Amino acid sequence: MSDLYGRHKAVLPDWLALYYADPIEITHGEGRYVWDAAGKRYLDFFGGILTTMTAHALPEITKAVSEQAGRIIHSSTLYLNRPMVELAERVAELSGIPDARVFFTTSGTEANDTALLLATSYRRSNQILAMRNSYHGRSFSTVGITGNKGWSPTSLSPLQTLYVHGGVRTRGPYADLSDDDFIAACVADLEDLLGHVRPPAALIAEPIQGVGGFTSPPDGLYAAFRQVLQERGILWIADEVQTGWGRTGEHFWGWQAHAENGPPDIITFAKGIGNGMSIGGVVARAEIMNCLDSNSISTFGGTQITMAAGLANLTYLLEHDLQGNARRVGGLLIERLRAVAAQLPGVREVRGRGLMIGVELVKPGTDTADPETAAAVLEAAREEGLLLGKGGGHNTSALRIAPPLSLTVAEAEEGAAILERALRSCVQ
């Protein structure tokens, strides 16, 4: 055990998860690669949990942060803040929400917490619809709407949460249906549920479930849900903490795969927009955002140095068409991994969009999750210089692949080759 690991265990909580039997300290990075304290290089296929969205040590962002730090780092939201206004203007325009207002936080958890405050205040209801297998953060309110027991340390909550079918296409009671019939069954279930309860405040849903193992419904499910919700005045909150900013390749936002009935009422975001800096936020129609009848602030939300990073990062993302790169390179990577999976009975499914790819492992010949093998693949890939994530609602048996969106074809092939060897050595 390294000295740093021993010190970690001595002062930090036991529930603060670490990857690997022998945890590594990442000391620096460049592009799509990082190095540990021993000098070993890794191809980063997880980006600090989908947070390093463009690249490590990107000069444009480093320069913007350095220049802003030389002027002022922080003043709070009690004063006018030019970088915050400029980033809010761009996010509002990109959101697709008419007459949008933007509130910045420091994390996705805080963003979702704020969205819940807005929705429940606006609707005067503490009932929330959430998806099974979902994850929305680690605060008291967001744990209360998380539908993944592995990330729910308590059932206590200030909210009454009702869980809806549909976030996982290939498991559950409707898995064997066609896409159209799957959507129809989920909508019928939602309508039946709403017939038994007072109208909830909102439905919160990840377009692709992140911690849940990169699962998603057929395109159009949330559009169909939206029609049911709109008839009853129920809001739709799209949790875009992991799916936003072009990661899925086909769309800038995950909700756009379900856009038939217009944009969500509220969008939450975080992670990738800061490229490692602590930025989260909420976008909502003005009437919803302005419904609170008391004062509030965000001491560290929207601070100048994080806004400077966000502006530089968003500019780079758009000017270099990283959404298009995610679509092209991600498509090649998914097909490469599916070809490998077809030869391994222990790989149940390769799924995802763009550079958001899940590889679900099971005990061969069954649908039983195999978290031990998933952990073994994670270790084997790390030994060969590849960092992956893991997740899933079935005992973290899905490998999660989410590299920076600037990933090259050569790097995708490098990572796929390492992962193939790791899968073949661990999966039956």
Disulfide bonds with the S-S distance in Angstrom:
none
